[in-house]
Amino acid sequence: MLEIVLNGAAREVAEGSTVLDLLVALGIEPTRVAVELDRAILKPTRWPETTLAAGAKVEIVHFVGGG
């Protein structure tokens, strides 16, 4: 296990976990969020190949409808 920072809180994830693995583990629908990794927006096409490292700072932002 390794520790990352998810939306400002410490969280443990399995070593080798990708951004997509994290979203699945959290039960988050990938089409409804944006992900920032270490202060950079990460394109959804890169989520399956981007492995999380110890200390990574991940922000997940949910899209909200309205107007």
C-alpha positions in Angstrom: 0.0 0.0 0.0 1.0 3.6 -0.6 -0.4 6.8 0.6 -1.7 9.6 -1.7 -3.6 12.8 -0.9 -7.1 12.7 -2.3 -9.1 15.9 -2.3 -6.9 17.1 0.6 -7.2 13.9 2.7 -4.7 11.0 3.1 -5.8 7.8 1.5 -4.1 4.5 1.0 -4.2 2.7 -2.4 -2.6 -0.5 -3.7 0.8 -0.1 -5.3 0.5 -0.1 -9.0 -3.0 1.5 -8.9 -3.9 3.8 -11.8 -6.1 6.8 -11.8 -8.8 4.7 -13.4 -8.4 2.0 -10.7 -8.9 4.8 -8.1 -12.1 6.0 -9.7 -13.5 2.5 -9.9 -12.5 1.8 -6.2 -14.4 4.9 -5.2 -17.5 4.0 -7.2 -17.1 7.1 -9.3 -18.6 7.2 -12.9 -15.5 8.3 -14.9 -17.6 10.3 -17.5 -18.9 12.6 -14.7 -15.6 13.9 -13.3 -12.3 15.7 -14.1 -9.1 14.6 -12.4 -6.1 16.8 -11.5 -2.9 15.0 -10.6 -0.1 16.9 -8.9 -1.7 20.2 -10.0 -2.1 19.3 -13.7 -5.4 18.3 -15.4 -5.1 14.7 -16.6 -6.9 13.8 -19.8 -9.3 10.8 -19.4 -7.5 8.9 -22.1 -4.4 8.8 -19.8 -6.3 7.5 -16.7 -5.8 3.8 -17.4 -2.0 4.2 -18.0 -1.2 6.7 -15.3 0.1 5.0 -12.1 -0.2 6.7 -8.8 3.0 7.3 -6.8 3.4 7.7 -3.1 2.5 11.3 -2.1 0.6 12.0 -5.3 -1.9 14.8 -4.9 -5.2 13.9 -6.6 -8.2 16.2 -6.9 -11.4 14.7 -8.3 -14.0 17.3 -9.4 -17.6 16.2 -10.1 -19.5 17.9 -12.9 -22.8 19.4 -11.7 -25.7 20.2 -14.0 -27.8 23.3 -13.7 -28.1 26.7 -15.1 
